[in-house]
Amino acid sequence: MAEDVVTIQRTKLSLINASRSMSLMLDKLRSIDATEMANIRNNVKNIDIESGAIENDKALELIQEIRDVDVFNFDQDVAELIENIESSQATLDNYISAFKRLV
């Protein structure tokens, strides 16, 4: 019985450590998201400003193609990943609570 309690405690601690790691991942993703998205917005703004001075039709077509394929839209992927981690973390928290009730 005592060994069972120790094993349960170790499992609970592993779950808590996993939850903390997820929190760290979320913090890093949010930081990357905010900083990098600001950089990308500035780059897109520069492209828009510079395209006003371009007279070459081929270059203008290429710029329009870039806009059409939305190569600068990274926001959704990061946001979705953050949501998945938050959901996993909430589930993990439920298991941590269940383990706490066991000992």
Backbone torsions as a table, in degrees:
resi	resn	phi	psi	omega
1	MET	NA	-42.9	179.8
2	ALA	-63.7	-39.0	177.6
3	GLU	-63.7	-37.3	179.0
4	ASP	-62.6	-42.6	178.8
5	VAL	-62.7	-43.8	179.7
6	VAL	-63.3	-43.2	179.5
7	THR	-64.7	-42.4	177.8
8	ILE	-62.8	-41.6	178.8
9	GLN	-62.3	-43.4	179.2
10	ARG	-63.7	-41.0	178.5
11	THR	-63.7	-43.5	178.1
12	LYS	-60.1	-44.2	179.0
13	LEU	-63.6	-37.0	176.7
14	SER	-64.0	-40.7	177.9
15	LEU	-65.6	-40.5	177.8
16	ILE	-63.5	-42.3	177.4
17	ASN	-63.1	-38.8	177.1
18	ALA	-63.5	-42.1	178.4
19	SER	-63.1	-40.8	177.8
20	ARG	-64.7	-39.6	177.4
21	SER	-63.5	-39.2	177.4
22	MET	-63.8	-39.6	177.6
23	SER	-61.3	-41.7	177.5
24	LEU	-63.6	-43.2	177.0
25	MET	-58.4	-45.3	179.8
26	LEU	-61.0	-44.2	178.3
27	ASP	-59.4	-44.3	180.0
28	LYS	-65.6	-43.3	179.7
29	LEU	-63.2	-42.2	179.0
30	ARG	-64.0	-38.6	179.1
31	SER	-65.9	-46.4	177.9
32	ILE	-61.1	-45.1	-178.0
33	ASP	-56.5	-51.0	-176.2
34	ALA	-65.9	-47.7	-176.7
35	THR	-69.2	-51.1	-176.2
36	GLU	-69.0	-36.0	178.2
37	MET	-65.5	-35.9	176.1
38	ALA	-63.7	-41.0	177.5
39	ASN	-63.4	-43.6	-179.3
40	ILE	-65.0	-42.5	178.8
41	ARG	-59.9	-39.8	177.6
42	ASN	-64.3	-40.6	178.1
43	ASN	-63.6	-43.6	179.4
44	VAL	-63.6	-41.7	178.8
45	LYS	-60.9	-42.6	178.2
46	ASN	-62.5	-40.8	178.7
47	ILE	-62.6	-43.3	179.3
48	ASP	-62.1	-43.5	-179.8
49	ILE	-64.6	-46.5	-177.5
50	GLU	-68.2	-32.4	-178.8
51	SER	-66.8	-21.6	176.4
52	GLY	-67.2	-22.6	-178.7
53	ALA	-98.7	-5.0	-177.7
54	ILE	-87.1	133.4	178.5
55	GLU	-108.8	-13.7	-178.6
56	ASN	-70.1	118.5	-176.4
57	ASP	-61.7	-39.8	-179.0
58	LYS	-63.6	-43.3	179.1
59	ALA	-63.5	-41.1	178.6
60	LEU	-65.4	-37.1	176.0
61	GLU	-63.1	-44.2	179.3
62	LEU	-63.1	-40.9	177.9
63	ILE	-63.1	-40.7	178.5
64	GLN	-65.8	-38.6	176.5
65	GLU	-61.4	-41.9	178.7
66	ILE	-60.5	-43.3	178.6
67	ARG	-64.4	-40.2	-176.8
68	ASP	-66.1	-37.5	-179.1
69	VAL	-84.2	-5.3	174.2
70	ASP	55.6	50.2	-178.4
71	VAL	-68.0	-13.0	-178.1
72	PHE	-99.0	13.4	-177.8
73	ASN	-98.1	82.6	177.9
74	PHE	-97.6	-12.5	-172.1
75	ASP	-57.5	-43.3	-175.6
76	GLN	-65.0	-41.8	-178.5
77	ASP	-63.6	-43.5	179.9
78	VAL	-67.0	-44.0	-179.8
79	ALA	-62.0	-39.9	179.0
80	GLU	-65.8	-41.8	178.0
81	LEU	-62.5	-42.8	177.8
82	ILE	-60.5	-44.7	178.7
83	GLU	-61.0	-42.4	179.6
84	ASN	-63.7	-41.9	179.3
85	ILE	-66.0	-42.8	178.6
86	GLU	-61.3	-40.8	178.2
87	SER	-65.0	-43.7	178.0
88	SER	-63.1	-38.9	-179.5
89	GLN	-66.3	-39.3	178.0
90	ALA	-63.6	-41.2	176.8
91	THR	-63.7	-44.3	178.8
92	LEU	-60.9	-40.1	177.8
93	ASP	-60.9	-36.1	176.7
94	ASN	-64.0	-41.1	178.2
95	TYR	-68.0	-37.9	177.3
96	ILE	-60.5	-44.1	177.7
97	SER	-61.2	-40.2	179.2
98	ALA	-64.3	-39.8	177.6
99	PHE	-66.8	-36.6	178.6
100	LYS	-62.2	-35.9	180.0
101	ARG	-71.7	-19.1	-179.6
102	LEU	-75.6	-26.1	-177.1
103	VAL	-121.9	NA	NA
